[in-house]
Amino acid sequence: MKNQNRRGFLKSTTLLTASVAVASAFNAIPSSANPSTAKSAKNKTRTLGSGKNTIEVNNGMGLGCMGMSWNRSFVPDRKEMITLIRKAYDMGVNLFDTAEAYGPFVNEELVGEAITPFRNKVTLCSKFGFEIKDNKLTGVFNSKPDHIKQVVDQSLKRLKTDHIDLLYQHRVDPNVPIEDVAGAVKELIASGKVRHFGLSEAGVDSIRRAHKVQPVTALQTEFSLMTREPLLDVIPVCEELGIGFVPYSPFSRAYLTGYINERTRYVPGNDNRPTLPRYKPEAVIANWPIIDVLTEFGNKRGLTAGQVSLAWLMAQKPWIVPIPGTTKLAHLQENLWASAIEFTPDELKQLTDDISKIKIVGDRYPTPQTR
Ligand SMILES: NC(=O)c1ccc[n+]([C@@H]2O[C@H](COP(=O)([O-])OP(=O)(O)OC[C@H]3O[C@@H](n4cnc5c(N)ncnc54)[C@H](OP(=O)(O)O)[C@@H]3O)[C@@H](O)[C@H]2O)c1
């Protein structure tokens, strides 16, 4: 609760700056197009982390950039993606998520170039943690302290900057004590190359141990209406320790928007969904009742299935900051509108109850990710 008070204080002291920045995100929204969102467009800044380790995020959500060059089938024209990132900034987005592994490398290069004109006005997030040889991921983890430092130097070059605002360990490395990882990031923070420490798919024990060495600003983990397990363990620990939570794949890799179905064909070699049990045609069909619930609910409020699923995530805690990925301006606009959606307590309960009755078929990954 102490943390909540601190967040409230921070929110009020930054209200003026935040409302000016956030207002630009809604300039293009005709109030008649989505009146339920337009009425509370202001004050939607969210805070990740606590104490000296906080990051303010406009719209309460960031932009996941991975799919602009990797793992989401069609790769759009690079210049168009640079334009999209710059338009996102004009619309108020001030947190961009990438990683060394995305491509590998090319996504960091894309994001670095795109944000150059406004580099110091945004939060740039990247990740380390894998062994990459001949421009290919080897499938081996590597969070050895020396490796982390080398990766950061290389990432900084690709990102065309002298610091990374939020540096995540992409996956916990079973061969390197988490204290050593946190210690390496602590040194990078002391040197000015990194501003904040993040973890991805870390379990309760890893979070606690890392946080003792270097306070963690954010945990990035898969969380969506189809993957609600974080509510049981890591989200309560984040609340206790004052760590922000960043849901990745908040649409369950497009499924929750209703845009993919059992006939969807993925581009071979540039999409991980065919390797994930939840995207096998039989699972896609079995899970469809969740789309029916979202569509029925959305139709009562004039919202899309994707907007309802994003708003549900944001309704869980005021320090949850999703990073939906998109390659389309129209989808970006639609997603940003979701930050202003508010549910009544009855609506939230009904939606949660209806979704909870549906048994999700298919694991999210073939192997456990959280350690
Ligand atoms: N830490 C980790 O291990 C990890 C793992 C995966 C991802 N991530 C991060 O999380 C970000 C998002 O994750 P994600 O891309 O896996 O999944 P996602 O955000 O759940 O879904 C992205 C997909 O949804 C589609 N989409 C987005 N908005 C839409 C809308 N309004 N209507 C219809 N379709 C829409 C996108 O297609 P269009 O391009 O057509 O809009 C894209 O194919 C990534 O960019 C990355 O930064 C982190």
The ligand as an SDF file (V2000), in Angstrom:
LIG
                    3D

 48 52  0  0  0  0  0  0  0  0999 V2000
   10.0380  -10.9790  -23.3100 N   0  0  0  0  0  0  0  0  0  0  0  0
    9.7170  -11.8730  -24.2000 C   0  0  0  0  0  0  0  0  0  0  0  0
   10.1300  -13.0330  -24.1230 O   0  0  0  0  0  0  0  0  0  0  0  0
    8.8210  -11.4960  -25.3460 C   0  0  0  0  0  0  0  0  0  0  0  0
    8.2500  -12.4860  -26.1520 C   0  0  0  0  0  0  0  0  0  0  0  0
    7.4080  -12.0960  -27.1850 C   0  0  0  0  0  0  0  0  0  0  0  0
    7.1600  -10.7570  -27.4050 C   0  0  0  0  0  0  0  0  0  0  0  0
    7.7440   -9.8110  -26.6270 N   0  0  0  0  0  0  0  0  0  0  0  0
    7.4990   -8.3740  -26.8380 C   0  0  0  0  0  0  0  0  0  0  0  0
    6.0790   -8.1640  -26.7970 O   0  0  0  0  0  0  0  0  0  0  0  0
    5.6570   -7.5030  -27.9770 C   0  0  0  0  0  0  0  0  0  0  0  0
    4.2510   -7.9490  -28.3720 C   0  0  0  0  0  0  0  0  0  0  0  0
    4.1680   -9.3500  -28.4300 O   0  0  0  0  0  0  0  0  0  0  0  0
    3.6970  -10.2080  -29.6990 P   0  0  0  0  0  0  0  0  0  0  0  0
    3.9700   -9.4980  -30.9510 O   0  0  0  0  0  0  0  0  0  0  0  0
    4.2420  -11.5470  -29.4800 O   0  0  0  0  0  0  0  0  0  0  0  0
    2.1480  -10.3750  -29.4900 O   0  0  0  0  0  0  0  0  0  0  0  0
    0.8200   -9.4710  -29.4010 P   0  0  0  0  0  0  0  0  0  0  0  0
    1.1650   -8.0740  -29.0920 O   0  0  0  0  0  0  0  0  0  0  0  0
   -0.0630  -10.2340  -28.4850 O   0  0  0  0  0  0  0  0  0  0  0  0
    0.2210   -9.6030  -30.8500 O   0  0  0  0  0  0  0  0  0  0  0  0
    0.8070   -9.0100  -31.9550 C   0  0  0  0  0  0  0  0  0  0  0  0
   -0.0010   -9.4430  -33.1490 C   0  0  0  0  0  0  0  0  0  0  0  0
   -1.3190   -8.8940  -33.0240 O   0  0  0  0  0  0  0  0  0  0  0  0
   -1.6840   -8.1990  -34.2000 C   0  0  0  0  0  0  0  0  0  0  0  0
   -2.4260   -6.9980  -33.7980 N   0  0  0  0  0  0  0  0  0  0  0  0
   -2.0090   -5.9750  -33.0100 C   0  0  0  0  0  0  0  0  0  0  0  0
   -2.9800   -5.0680  -32.8330 N   0  0  0  0  0  0  0  0  0  0  0  0
   -4.0560   -5.5290  -33.5170 C   0  0  0  0  0  0  0  0  0  0  0  0
   -5.3620   -5.0490  -33.7090 C   0  0  0  0  0  0  0  0  0  0  0  0
   -5.7730   -3.9170  -33.1380 N   0  0  0  0  0  0  0  0  0  0  0  0
   -6.2170   -5.7700  -34.4920 N   0  0  0  0  0  0  0  0  0  0  0  0
   -5.8130   -6.9380  -35.0620 C   0  0  0  0  0  0  0  0  0  0  0  0
   -4.5800   -7.4550  -34.8970 N   0  0  0  0  0  0  0  0  0  0  0  0
   -3.7120   -6.7550  -34.1420 C   0  0  0  0  0  0  0  0  0  0  0  0
   -0.3800   -7.8400  -34.8780 C   0  0  0  0  0  0  0  0  0  0  0  0
   -0.5670   -7.8350  -36.2690 O   0  0  0  0  0  0  0  0  0  0  0  0
   -0.5280   -6.4600  -37.1210 P   0  0  0  0  0  0  0  0  0  0  0  0
    0.9090   -6.1720  -37.3060 O   0  0  0  0  0  0  0  0  0  0  0  0
   -1.2350   -6.8380  -38.3510 O   0  0  0  0  0  0  0  0  0  0  0  0
   -1.2410   -5.4360  -36.3040 O   0  0  0  0  0  0  0  0  0  0  0  0
    0.5590   -8.9750  -34.4460 C   0  0  0  0  0  0  0  0  0  0  0  0
    0.5280  -10.0390  -35.3500 O   0  0  0  0  0  0  0  0  0  0  0  0
    6.7240   -7.8280  -29.0030 C   0  0  0  0  0  0  0  0  0  0  0  0
    6.7760   -6.8620  -30.0430 O   0  0  0  0  0  0  0  0  0  0  0  0
    7.9660   -7.8410  -28.1800 C   0  0  0  0  0  0  0  0  0  0  0  0
    8.4680   -6.5200  -28.0320 O   0  0  0  0  0  0  0  0  0  0  0  0
    8.5540  -10.1670  -25.5870 C   0  0  0  0  0  0  0  0  0  0  0  0
  1  2  1  0
  2  3  2  0
  2  4  1  0
  4  5  1  0
  4 48  2  0
  5  6  2  0
  6  7  1  0
  7  8  2  0
  8  9  1  0
  8 48  1  0
  9 10  1  0
  9 46  1  0
 10 11  1  0
 11 12  1  0
 11 44  1  0
 12 13  1  0
 13 14  1  0
 14 15  2  0
 14 16  1  0
 14 17  1  0
 17 18  1  0
 18 19  2  0
 18 20  1  0
 18 21  1  0
 21 22  1  0
 22 23  1  0
 23 24  1  0
 23 42  1  0
 24 25  1  0
 25 26  1  0
 25 36  1  0
 26 27  1  0
 26 35  1  0
 27 28  2  0
 28 29  1  0
 29 30  1  0
 29 35  2  0
 30 31  1  0
 30 32  2  0
 32 33  1  0
 33 34  2  0
 34 35  1  0
 36 37  1  0
 36 42  1  0
 37 38  1  0
 38 39  2  0
 38 40  1  0
 38 41  1  0
 42 43  1  0
 44 45  1  0
 44 46  1  0
 46 47  1  0
M  CHG  2   8   1  16  -1
M  END
$$$$
